[in-house]
């Protein structure tokens, strides 16, 4: 039999060429993909820097808004219908430099920033709250009477210099017996989440039972009164909703919700509802054009039904002007976004300081 070697060599050469083409095609594809990835990484790195500056620009924008609002004549208060709070603008703002500005998608360079400004005086300060305020908060939450003194005493021990613990409180000796062990802070609370380390404070108590951050309770049948054995109690709100670690120490009667208002001695649910009804105007909704903010805190309490003596004492715990604000900035460039947070302290209209800036 005669074998044609020329044809066989041609077939092998064709196979080699095809393999080479496939290899080079794969290498070209890998190179193109690598270049695309490198370009994307470079773009992301550039966007990160630009987003950071956009975030800082958003904070400066918030500073300017708060300074302008505080400088308006005839408006010596802060309320939810003002522009900084996302409202339509109070009377003094509609004819000022603040008229027509927006907190959403404000253009800066080749991106945009959106702001949410929240005054921290709408809550009580956890570092200045006395035993009565702490116990009142826990009572309004519906905390079991046996736990109220434990939590109240333990919070006071945690934020105070080292000393023998209060009757139901705790110091480092107690916390050293936990797993893992840790020490009591014995200093003012810097971040409210420290409460989760305090004796007696549960996640449900901190977040409130309805919060997505609160762990889901095990499903057990409900009893006719109270909760089933070993079932966490249901709290309508949490400590995080009525306390802050940073503020002037007074509660703004124009911005606090009904739960925070009830931390004021003598203010119950009906008086808190009356306060909100009066400040929100005819439509009964906070943050709208017909709002009628209070300019005198003690007078507002009397108008809402609190007797003059109690109103005078409680008035020392209230204010109509906020000085501490938490700013949330959403910076956006194309599809890239970043969230930034800042704490702003407003001392006067011209003295507005950034005391904290961070991102996650």
N, C-alpha and C positions, 0 to 999 in steps of 0.2 A: 504494500500500500504506500502511496506517495502522499506525504504530508506537506501542505503549503505553509512554510514558516513565515512567509511575508504577510499573509493574511492574519496569522496569529499575532504577530508583532504589532500590526496596525490596530487590532482589537485591544491589546494591552495598553498601547499608547493612548487610545481613546478613553479607556477607563481611567488612566492616570490623569489625563487632562480634565476629565469630569470631576474627579476627586479634588484636584487642585482648585478648580473653579468653585466647588462647594466650600472648600476651606477658606479661600479668599473672600467668598461672599459672607461666610460666617464672621470672619475677622472684620470685614468692612461694617457689618451690622453691629458687631460688638463695639467697634470704635465709634460708630455713629451714636449708639446708645450711651456710651461713656461720655461722649462730648455733650450729649443732651443733658445727662445727669449733672456733669460739671457745670454746664451753663445754668441749670436750674439751681444748683447749690450756690453758685456765685450770685444769682439773682436774689435768692432767699437771704443770703448774707447781707446783700445791699439793702434789701427790704427791711431786714431786722433793724439796721441802723436808722433807716428813714422812719420806721414805725416808732422807734424809741423817741426820736425828735418830735414826731407827731404827738406822741403821748405827752411829752413835756409841753408842747404847744397847747394841747387841750387843757392842761392844768393852769397854764398862764391865762388862757381864755376864761376859765372859771374864776381865777383871781380877779380879773378885770370886771367880770359881771358882778361879783360880790362887792367889789369896791364901789362900783357905780351905784348899785342898789342902796348901799349904806349911806351914800352921799345925797340921796334925794330928799328934798325938803318936804315936810308934812307927811313923812312916812317912817316914823320911828319904831318900826316893828318888822318882824319877818313872818311871812304867812305862806300858805300853800298855793295861793293864787298868784304869787309873784313869779317873775320870769325865771329866776334861779331855780325854783322848785318845779319848773315845767308848766306853770300856770299861764293864763292868757295875759297877765300883767295887771298890776293894781293901777289905781288912778294916776299916781305919780310917775309911773313907768311909761305910760302910753304916749307921753309928750317929752320923753327923754331920749338919750342916745341908745337906750335899751329897746326902744320900740322897734318891733319887726325882726329882732334877732331870733335865731333858732338854735336849740341845743342839739339838733339832729343833723348829721351829715354836713357839718360846717366845713367848707373847702379850705384846705391848707396845703399850699404847694401842689404836688401831684397826687394828694390823698385827701381824706376827709376825717373829721373827728366828730364823735357823738358824746355828749356829756349827760351824766346823771349826778345831780348835786343833792346831797342829803344832809340836813342839819342834824348834829348829834345831840342838840338840846331837846330834841323830841323824846329823848330817853333820860332816865336818871343815871347819875354817875355812880358806878359800883364802888368807887374808892371813897366817896363822901357820904354814901347812903348809911344812915344810922340803923340801929336795930329795929326801930319802929317801921322804917321804910322797907327794909329787907323782909320783915315778917308780914307786912301788908302785901307786898308783891307775891309772896308765897301763898298767902291766904286767898288772894284774888285768883291765883292760878288753880286753887283747889288742892294744894298739897296737904297730905295727911297731917293732922295737928301734932302727932308724935314726931314728925320729921322737920317741922318748921323750926323749932329751937335748935336742932342739930345743924341744919344748913345755915341758919342765921349766925349762930355762934362760930361755926367753922369758917365761914367767909370772913368774919371779923378777925379771927385768929390768923388766917392766911395772909391778910394784907397788913397786919400790925407787926411791930417789932417783936422779937422773941420775948415771951413771957409765959407764965403758967396758962394753960388753956382755959377758956371759959367753961362753964358747967357742962355744956353739951358739945363743946368745940373740940379742936384737935391741933396738936403741934407735931413737930418732926418725929417724936417718939411713936406716934400712931402711924404716920406714913412710912416709917422705916420698917414697920411690921407687914407692909403690903408686898405683893409680888407683881412687878419689880418694886423695890423700895425707892423712895425719894424723900427729899426734905421739904418742909413747909417753906414757902417763899419768904414770909415775914417782911414783905415790902409791898408797895402799891401794885395793883394788877396792871400790867402793860397791855395784855390782850385778853379779851373777855373769855376766850376758850380755856384760859387757866382754871375757870370754874369747874371744868370737867375733872380736875385733879383734886378738888376739894371734897372733904368727907361729906357724904350724904347727897351730893349732886349727881343725879343720873342723866344719861343722854336724853331721856324723854323730858326730864325737868329742864334741861338746858335748851333743847331745840323746840319743845312742844310736841305733843303727840301727833299732830297733823303734818309735821315737817317731813320732807323727803330725806333729811339728814338723820332723822330719828330712826333707830332700828325698828323694824316691824315687830310688833309683839306677837307671841305665839297665839295661835287661834284656840281659844278656850270658850266654852259657853259662858254668857253673861248671866249673872245672878239678878234677882229682882232689884236689889239695892247694892250699890257699889260694884266691885269687880270680882271676878272669880279668884280663888286662891292662886297666889304666885303670878297673877296677871298684872302688868304695869298699869298704874292709873292713867286715865286720859286727861291730859292738860290742854286747855284751849289755846294756850300760847306758852312760850318758853322764856327763860331768863334773858336770852339773847334778844328778845323782842322789846324788852322794857329797860334794859341796862346797857350802858356803854362804858368803856374804860377811859374814854377821853371826852371831856366836855367841861363847861364852866361850872357844872355842879347844880345848875338850876334847870327846870323843865319849861320849855316854851309852850305856853298855853295855846298858842295859835297853830302849832304843828304836831303836838303829841296826840296819840290815838287814845281811845277810851281806856285801854288797859294801863297805859303809862299815867294817865290823869288820875287813876284810882290809887296811885302810890302816894298822892297828896293826902295828908291827914284830913279826915272829914269828907272827902270826896268819894261817894259811892257810885254805883252804875248809873243811877238816875241823874245825879248831878253831872257826871261825865257826859252823859248823852245830851243834857241841856246845854252844856258848854259847846259841844260840837255843833248842835243845832243852831245856836246863836251865831257862832263864828262863820258857819257855812252859808248863811243867808237864806232867802226864801226857798231855793231849790233843795236845801238840805244836803248838798254835795260839796265837800271840800275841794278847793282848787279850781273854782269856776268864777265867772265874771261878777256874780252877785255876792261874793263873800264879804263879810263884815268883820275883819279881824279886830281883836281886842287891842287897846292901847294901854290898858291898866289891868294887871293880873288880879289884884285883890278885888277890884271892882267887878271883874268878870265872875269871880266866885260868888259874890253877893247876889249878882244878877241871876246866877244859876240856882240860887236857893240856899247857899251856905250862910249861916248866921255871921254877923259882922265880926265877932270876936275870933271865931275859927278862921274866917276869911283873912283877917289881918295877919294871924300867925302863919297860915298856909301860904300867904302871899310872898313871904320871905323865901319860899322854895321855888317860886315861879318867876318867869320872865316873859317878855314879849319880843325880845331880841336875841337871836342866836349868834354865837361867836365861833363855833367849831363846826366844820363841814367835812364830810367825806365825799370825795369826787371819784366817780367811775368814768374812765375815758375809754372809748372804743376807737382805736386808730385803724384806718383801712386804706390800703393801696391795692387797687384791683381786687383780686381774690384773697389777698393776704390781710389778716386782721390780728390785732393784739390788744389785750385788755390791760389797762394800767389803773392804779389806785393811788390816791393822795389824800393826806389830811391837811386841811387848810385852817389856819387860825386867823380870824379877823379881829384885830384889836380896835382899829378905827377904819373909817372909809379909805384912808390912804395907806394904812399899815395892815396889809393882808399878807400873811406869811405861809409858806409851805413848810410844814414840820415833818412830813413823811411822804415818800414816794416809792412805790414798789410795783412789781408785776409778778404774775405767776406763770 
